[in-house]
């Protein structure tokens, strides 16, 4: 069924909803019986890669569950589990693939060891902002490309929200030159981690709920996470007083809802529509919430004993050079990766020309006037 048909059906279901049903957990029903008054009762489990304390990013999964329950009058319920409750945060894709859970909320780039092209599902260094990434996924062929990749894992993916542009992370000591990166132990996943590794960084991939302890105990010297709102909640400023920008590796990272293909195929069409509509709503809400919450949190960080610093030009230029080499090499060696990369690069270049002309020029001028 086409996406617009899904949304129409889901909207009709939502209009009939009069109360919010609670979510629960029971064995998955595979009944495909009639809808309406005879809707089947279906219970799913969702594994999140994120802890409950991160109410916005974890909250996207909760919002999804609430909306699905509303639209289906409580007949289709999803119980959300935080990272570590069912599976570790970096094993959500595996859990969905194996059918341990029917749905997961995670980041595709956590799993580039399984397929490097999954990085395009989340964020590519020096790539697309959140708005550009959404445009590429929904209208530039990106979602279709990524579904080809996820099909190998018996998964169908849906857009799962964005944090917006991220910061460059928290460092225990200041980083002035490329030499300062040598041997630095940093938590940074995805393609950004590969680029940092080429610059001499010892890269670690640690789930969100484990980062603070690793930073506090010196197991890592630096970490990137999201931005002011979440970073403040996790307390990174207490153990790493140097806050760098920009997060060139994640200018607009997108999360994903991953659904086991067999579980998806077993859903009645009406429930499929409810789920797809709820993913879109949860995704948009997550980005809007971060855009509303980050400014105040940034002001609170500025009031702390924190050094807010830009990466030096030599670090930025070296990172861009290494990034280009990484993706060009990968594209030359893998046909699927190359196909996605070429389409993505064309979209990025054209989008950059437009955004760089209109929005960048405006923001560059206006932000200086406001600060003044």
Backbone torsions as a table, in degrees:
resi	resn	phi	psi	omega
1	UNK	NA	140.0	-178.5
2	UNK	-71.4	156.7	-176.2
3	UNK	-59.1	-41.9	-178.1
4	UNK	-65.8	-35.7	176.8
5	UNK	-65.6	-39.6	176.0
6	UNK	-55.3	-50.7	-173.9
7	UNK	-64.4	-39.0	178.4
8	UNK	-61.3	-46.5	-179.0
9	UNK	-64.0	-42.2	-179.8
10	UNK	-64.7	-38.4	-179.7
11	UNK	-63.5	-39.1	177.5
12	UNK	-63.5	-39.7	177.8
13	UNK	-64.8	-40.3	-178.7
14	UNK	-65.6	-37.0	-178.4
15	UNK	-64.3	-29.0	-178.3
16	UNK	-86.0	-6.9	-175.6
17	UNK	-73.6	134.2	179.1
18	UNK	-118.5	-12.8	-179.8
19	UNK	-152.7	160.5	179.4
20	UNK	-95.2	117.7	179.2
21	UNK	-86.5	148.7	178.6
22	UNK	-76.8	150.6	177.5
23	UNK	-86.7	156.2	178.2
24	UNK	-148.6	-171.8	-178.6
25	UNK	-141.0	125.0	176.0
26	UNK	-149.6	168.6	178.8
27	UNK	-56.6	143.5	-177.7
28	UNK	-65.0	132.5	173.2
29	UNK	-89.5	140.6	177.1
30	UNK	-110.3	13.8	-180.0
31	UNK	-63.2	137.8	176.4
32	UNK	-119.4	40.4	-177.5
33	UNK	-69.3	-175.8	-176.9
34	UNK	-67.6	159.0	-179.6
35	UNK	-98.9	-164.9	-178.1
36	UNK	76.8	-130.7	-177.0
37	UNK	-68.6	-18.2	-178.4
38	UNK	-107.4	30.8	179.4
39	UNK	-58.9	136.5	177.2
40	UNK	-71.5	151.5	174.7
41	UNK	-88.4	121.7	-179.7
42	UNK	-127.7	133.3	-179.3
43	UNK	-123.5	122.8	179.0
44	UNK	-117.3	163.2	172.0
45	UNK	-120.0	137.9	178.3
46	UNK	-115.9	125.4	174.9
47	UNK	-99.9	123.9	179.2
48	UNK	-100.5	147.9	174.5
49	UNK	-84.2	3.9	-168.8
50	UNK	-126.3	149.3	179.1
51	UNK	-79.6	157.8	-177.7
52	UNK	-63.2	-28.6	-178.2
53	UNK	-59.2	-27.7	177.7
54	UNK	-86.9	79.0	-167.6
55	UNK	-63.5	-24.1	-177.9
56	UNK	-82.9	-48.0	-178.3
57	UNK	-74.7	-43.3	174.4
58	UNK	-68.4	-34.4	-177.8
59	UNK	-63.8	-20.9	177.3
60	UNK	-62.9	-38.5	176.6
61	UNK	-66.4	-39.0	178.0
62	UNK	-65.1	-41.3	179.6
63	UNK	-64.6	-40.7	176.7
64	UNK	-55.8	-48.8	-178.1
65	UNK	-62.0	-42.2	-179.2
66	UNK	-63.9	-42.9	-177.0
67	UNK	-70.3	-38.9	177.6
68	UNK	-61.8	-42.6	179.0
69	UNK	-63.8	-42.1	178.3
70	UNK	-60.5	-50.0	-174.1
71	UNK	-64.0	-31.2	-176.6
72	UNK	-103.6	17.1	179.9
73	UNK	56.0	35.0	176.0
74	UNK	81.7	1.5	-177.4
75	UNK	-79.3	-25.1	176.4
76	UNK	-116.4	108.3	-177.1
77	UNK	-119.9	147.8	-178.8
78	UNK	-128.7	124.3	176.6
79	UNK	-97.7	129.5	-174.7
80	UNK	-98.1	132.9	177.5
81	UNK	-118.4	130.9	178.9
82	UNK	-72.1	165.7	179.3
83	UNK	-52.5	133.8	177.6
84	UNK	88.5	-16.5	-179.1
85	UNK	-72.1	-40.7	175.4
86	UNK	-111.8	-46.4	180.0
87	UNK	-142.8	156.4	174.7
88	UNK	-60.2	154.7	-174.8
89	UNK	-59.8	-28.5	-177.7
90	UNK	-95.4	13.0	178.1
91	UNK	-121.6	19.9	-178.0
92	UNK	-66.1	-43.4	178.9
93	UNK	-58.2	-43.4	-180.0
94	UNK	-60.7	-42.2	-178.7
95	UNK	-63.8	-39.5	178.4
96	UNK	-69.4	-45.0	-179.5
97	UNK	-58.4	-41.8	-176.9
98	UNK	-81.2	-10.0	-179.0
99	UNK	82.5	11.4	174.8
100	UNK	-60.9	-39.2	170.1
101	UNK	-128.9	159.1	179.7
102	UNK	-85.4	-24.1	-174.9
103	UNK	-147.8	148.2	176.7
104	UNK	-134.7	156.0	175.3
105	UNK	-123.0	116.0	-169.4
106	UNK	-161.0	-172.5	177.7
107	UNK	-116.0	129.9	-177.9
108	UNK	-58.7	-34.8	-175.0
109	UNK	-72.8	-7.4	172.5
110	UNK	-65.1	-18.5	-169.5
111	UNK	-118.3	27.8	-178.8
112	UNK	-67.5	-15.1	173.5
113	UNK	-67.3	-23.9	177.3
114	UNK	-85.3	-38.6	176.0
115	UNK	-158.4	113.1	-177.0
116	UNK	-56.9	-26.0	-177.7
117	UNK	-68.8	-13.2	178.3
118	UNK	-64.0	-16.2	177.7
119	UNK	-61.1	-31.6	-178.2
120	UNK	-70.2	-16.5	177.6
121	UNK	-75.5	-23.7	-175.8
122	UNK	-109.4	-71.5	-177.8
123	UNK	-168.1	141.8	177.6
124	UNK	-114.8	134.6	178.4
125	UNK	-50.6	141.9	179.6
126	UNK	54.0	34.6	-175.0
127	UNK	-107.1	-124.9	-169.0
128	UNK	-98.7	142.9	170.8
129	UNK	-72.1	174.8	-178.4
130	UNK	-58.9	-45.8	179.3
131	UNK	-63.9	-40.6	179.3
132	UNK	-67.8	-39.3	179.3
133	UNK	-64.8	-41.5	176.3
134	UNK	-61.9	-41.8	179.4
135	UNK	-63.2	-41.2	180.0
136	UNK	-66.1	-43.9	-178.2
137	UNK	-65.8	-49.5	-173.5
138	UNK	-81.8	-32.4	-172.1
139	UNK	-129.4	-1.6	179.7
140	UNK	-111.6	11.2	178.9
141	UNK	88.1	-0.5	-175.9
142	UNK	-63.2	-42.7	-178.0
143	UNK	-64.1	-38.6	178.7
144	UNK	-65.1	-42.7	176.8
145	UNK	-59.0	-47.3	-175.3
146	UNK	-68.8	-29.8	177.2
147	UNK	-69.2	-29.3	172.4
148	UNK	-62.5	-41.3	-179.0
149	UNK	-69.1	-48.2	-176.8
150	UNK	-68.2	-22.4	179.2
151	UNK	-58.7	-29.6	178.4
152	UNK	-66.3	-16.5	179.7
153	UNK	-106.6	12.1	-177.2
154	UNK	58.7	42.5	-176.3
155	UNK	-130.8	142.4	166.9
156	UNK	-113.4	132.2	-173.6
157	UNK	-107.4	151.6	175.8
158	UNK	-133.9	150.6	178.7
159	UNK	-61.0	134.5	-172.0
160	UNK	-124.0	22.7	175.9
161	UNK	105.5	161.8	-179.9
162	UNK	-139.7	150.6	176.4
163	UNK	-89.7	-10.1	-169.0
164	UNK	79.0	-177.0	-178.7
165	UNK	-58.9	135.8	-176.8
166	UNK	-100.8	164.9	174.5
167	UNK	-83.5	168.6	-177.7
168	UNK	-84.1	-5.3	171.5
169	UNK	108.0	178.5	-173.9
170	UNK	-108.9	131.1	-176.5
171	UNK	-126.2	136.5	179.1
172	UNK	-68.6	-30.9	176.1
173	UNK	-130.7	160.7	-176.6
174	UNK	-74.6	147.5	-177.8
175	UNK	-117.6	107.9	-176.9
176	UNK	-101.3	-36.3	-174.4
177	UNK	-133.7	172.7	176.0
178	UNK	-59.6	-34.3	-179.7
179	UNK	-61.8	-31.4	-179.1
180	UNK	-68.1	-16.6	179.8
181	UNK	-82.8	-17.2	-174.2
182	UNK	-62.0	119.7	178.2
183	UNK	79.6	-1.8	179.1
184	UNK	-63.7	131.5	178.0
185	UNK	-93.8	115.0	-173.7
186	UNK	-133.5	135.9	172.3
187	UNK	-82.4	112.7	177.3
188	UNK	-159.2	116.3	-177.3
189	UNK	-90.3	-178.4	171.1
190	UNK	69.0	-161.3	-178.7
191	UNK	-66.5	-29.8	175.4
192	UNK	-59.6	-38.3	177.1
193	UNK	-64.5	-38.9	178.5
194	UNK	-65.1	-40.4	177.9
195	UNK	-64.7	-46.5	178.8
196	UNK	-60.1	-37.4	177.4
197	UNK	-60.5	-40.6	178.2
198	UNK	-65.5	-25.3	178.9
199	UNK	-87.5	4.4	175.6
200	UNK	103.6	2.5	-178.7
201	UNK	-82.4	141.4	172.3
202	UNK	-87.3	104.4	-169.4
203	UNK	-86.3	135.5	177.0
204	UNK	-121.5	143.6	175.0
205	UNK	-115.9	104.0	-173.9
206	UNK	-124.6	135.4	178.3
207	UNK	-65.0	154.7	-173.3
208	UNK	-53.9	-41.0	-176.3
209	UNK	-71.3	-8.6	-176.4
210	UNK	-108.4	-3.9	-170.3
211	UNK	-69.8	-45.9	-174.2
212	UNK	-57.6	-47.4	-178.5
213	UNK	-61.5	-41.1	179.4
214	UNK	-63.8	-38.4	179.9
215	UNK	-71.9	-42.2	-179.1
216	UNK	-64.0	-39.2	-176.0
217	UNK	-86.7	-2.8	178.1
218	UNK	83.3	9.3	175.6
219	UNK	-65.7	-27.2	172.1
220	UNK	-132.0	155.7	180.0
221	UNK	-99.6	-15.7	-175.6
222	UNK	-159.2	158.4	176.0
223	UNK	-149.5	145.1	164.1
224	UNK	-105.0	149.9	172.9
225	UNK	-137.0	-94.3	-176.5
226	UNK	-128.6	-81.6	-175.9
227	UNK	-167.8	-172.0	-170.3
228	UNK	-52.9	-44.3	-174.0
229	UNK	-62.6	-51.2	179.8
230	UNK	-73.4	-39.2	-178.0
231	UNK	-61.4	-38.3	178.5
232	UNK	-65.6	-41.4	178.5
233	UNK	-61.0	-38.5	-177.9
234	UNK	-81.9	-10.1	172.3
235	UNK	74.1	25.0	-177.2
236	UNK	-60.2	-30.3	-177.9
237	UNK	-64.2	-18.3	-179.3
238	UNK	-76.2	-22.5	-175.7
239	UNK	-123.1	-8.2	179.3
240	UNK	-144.6	96.1	-168.0
241	UNK	-82.1	2.8	-177.5
242	UNK	-110.6	115.1	-172.8
243	UNK	-110.5	111.1	-173.2
244	UNK	-100.8	156.7	175.8
245	UNK	-147.6	159.2	-4.1
246	UNK	-88.0	166.6	173.3
247	UNK	-82.8	76.7	-173.4
248	UNK	-61.0	-20.9	179.9
249	UNK	-82.6	-15.1	-178.8
250	UNK	-140.6	71.3	-179.8
251	UNK	-73.1	-15.9	179.2
252	UNK	-166.6	56.8	-172.5
253	UNK	-64.3	138.8	-178.2
254	UNK	-114.8	133.2	173.9
255	UNK	-89.9	173.0	-179.1
256	UNK	-137.5	145.1	163.8
257	UNK	-94.5	119.0	-179.8
258	UNK	-104.2	127.7	-176.3
259	UNK	-119.7	130.2	175.2
260	UNK	-59.3	128.2	-172.6
261	UNK	-62.5	-39.3	179.5
262	UNK	-65.1	-40.5	178.0
263	UNK	-65.0	-40.2	177.9
264	UNK	-62.2	-47.3	-177.7
265	UNK	-64.2	-26.1	-179.2
266	UNK	-79.9	-12.6	-178.8
267	UNK	-74.3	141.7	168.0
268	UNK	-59.2	151.1	-177.3
269	UNK	-56.0	-36.5	-179.7
270	UNK	-63.5	-39.0	179.9
271	UNK	-72.8	-34.2	174.0
272	UNK	-60.1	-43.4	178.2
273	UNK	-63.5	-40.5	178.5
274	UNK	-62.2	-43.0	-178.3
275	UNK	-66.6	-44.4	-178.9
276	UNK	-65.2	-41.6	177.8
277	UNK	-63.1	-41.6	-179.4
278	UNK	-66.6	-35.7	177.4
279	UNK	-63.4	-42.0	-179.4
280	UNK	-64.7	-41.4	-179.4
281	UNK	-68.3	-43.8	179.7
282	UNK	-63.7	-37.5	180.0
283	UNK	-64.0	-48.3	-179.6
284	UNK	-64.8	-41.0	-179.9
285	UNK	-62.1	-39.9	-179.1
286	UNK	-61.5	-47.1	179.3
287	UNK	-63.3	-43.9	179.9
288	UNK	-62.1	-40.0	-179.4
289	UNK	-65.4	-42.4	178.2
290	UNK	-63.7	-41.2	179.6
291	UNK	-64.3	-29.5	178.6
292	UNK	-82.1	-31.0	-172.3
293	UNK	-92.4	-31.0	-174.6
294	UNK	-63.6	-39.8	-178.2
295	UNK	-58.5	-46.6	179.5
296	UNK	-66.6	-38.9	179.1
297	UNK	-65.6	-35.2	178.6
298	UNK	-65.0	-40.3	177.2
299	UNK	-63.2	-36.7	178.5
300	UNK	-67.5	-37.9	177.3
301	UNK	-65.4	-41.2	179.4
302	UNK	-61.3	-26.0	179.9
303	UNK	-81.7	-8.5	178.6
304	UNK	-87.8	175.8	176.7
305	UNK	-83.4	69.7	-174.5
306	UNK	-126.8	139.5	173.9
307	UNK	-97.2	113.7	178.0
308	UNK	-96.5	114.2	-167.2
309	UNK	-133.4	146.6	174.6
310	UNK	-86.0	149.1	169.0
311	UNK	-64.6	143.9	-179.8
312	UNK	-69.1	159.2	-179.4
313	UNK	-61.0	-36.0	-178.0
314	UNK	-68.8	-34.1	175.6
315	UNK	-68.0	-44.4	-179.6
316	UNK	-62.3	-45.4	-178.0
317	UNK	-67.9	-39.3	178.6
318	UNK	-66.6	-38.9	178.6
319	UNK	-64.1	-41.9	179.5
320	UNK	-64.3	-40.7	179.0
321	UNK	-62.3	-46.6	-178.9
322	UNK	-67.9	-39.2	177.4
323	UNK	-58.0	-47.3	-178.8
324	UNK	-59.9	-41.7	179.8
325	UNK	-66.1	-40.3	-179.6
326	UNK	-60.8	-51.2	-174.8
327	UNK	-72.9	-35.9	178.9
328	UNK	-66.1	-39.0	178.6
329	UNK	-66.9	-44.6	179.1
330	UNK	-63.5	-40.3	-179.3
331	UNK	-65.4	-34.8	-179.8
332	UNK	-72.4	-24.3	-175.2
333	UNK	-100.9	-3.7	-176.8
334	UNK	-143.4	118.3	-173.3
335	UNK	-61.5	-44.1	-178.1
336	UNK	-67.8	-44.9	177.5
337	UNK	-58.4	-44.8	-179.2
338	UNK	-62.6	-39.1	179.8
339	UNK	-64.1	-45.1	179.6
340	UNK	-66.1	-44.8	-177.2
341	UNK	-60.6	-44.9	-178.5
342	UNK	-63.4	-41.0	178.0
343	UNK	-67.5	-42.6	178.8
344	UNK	-63.3	-43.8	-177.8
345	UNK	-63.3	-41.5	177.8
346	UNK	-61.8	-44.5	179.1
347	UNK	-63.6	-45.0	-179.6
348	UNK	-59.3	-47.0	-175.9
349	UNK	-63.4	-43.1	179.9
350	UNK	-69.5	-39.6	179.2
351	UNK	-66.1	-39.7	179.9
352	UNK	-63.9	-37.7	179.3
353	UNK	-62.6	-39.8	-179.1
354	UNK	-75.3	-52.7	-178.3
355	UNK	-62.9	-36.5	179.5
356	UNK	-66.6	-28.6	178.7
357	UNK	-79.4	-46.6	-172.8
358	UNK	-92.2	-69.5	-171.0
359	UNK	-70.8	-41.8	-179.1
360	UNK	-61.6	-43.9	-179.0
361	UNK	-61.9	-41.8	178.9
362	UNK	-64.2	-51.5	-176.4
363	UNK	-64.4	-37.3	179.8
364	UNK	-61.2	-43.0	178.7
365	UNK	-73.5	-51.1	-172.0
366	UNK	-63.8	-41.2	-177.9
367	UNK	-63.7	-34.0	177.6
368	UNK	-68.7	-38.5	179.9
369	UNK	-67.8	-41.8	-179.3
370	UNK	-65.2	-43.1	178.0
371	UNK	-62.9	-36.1	-178.8
372	UNK	-70.1	NA	NA
